[in-house]
Amino acid sequence: YQRRVREAVVSTQSTGSSGINAEYGGAKAASECFVARSCAWGDAHLCDRETGCTFGCESDFCWSQCDGACPRLDLIGCHGCKEWCWLSGNGEKYHFCTENSQCAAVKRNSCASTCTL
């Protein structure tokens, strides 16, 4: 461990930039530092651990957990209720998909439908 840290320090001194993040899997941006939040649907679907919102692909369109009637203290992320909406696409009303992973790029888009139970 000490040797790796020493090598990283030497690398930083000689190149002027830190290779620590790339080499050791550390955060590369402030947005990567957060307290992980759990999602209402657990592991049954994909979960955005930063916002606590479940998301995925259903009936050829992307959906996300949302807060309509769910009580919340702030407007950041989801707060544990099993409410959902269809996600808006990038340039289209809804985002078309055939599998859950295709919804990762739009998981934080706004709802294109009402938030419903």
Steps between C-alpha positions, in 0.01 A plus 500: 500500500770751599692428180189571287436827680864599461486415125185708462665796673808469280276474192314815608823689558652402166191549279320776686176302508375230727456148371355393834137516387551288191731251669309451823136546398447824693245768418579699188241772565318648799174349370646153560514563877159434655325292762336208321119496526281193470223477240136406568502196270827367644697276267202409281595781256795734443567755774662844480676487838573873496134606469334190648282464188421163343487499118475258211335394175139382491269459198768647268542826695720625784344573836623637832391509859367845588332684788143611432307447822804376693591723797850646475720751676680622187472484122816296448451141382237246600377437850398134522148493356413261216380766258621514140480689170607459136823687434530764231737415218778708355303673225196273527202480738601162647833316485473173305685197643521124477704440818561673834857607423375722215329721758817594690562798268155651573449386861504862624285647221171656601176304510306500172191370679340551838659336801266214591473214748 
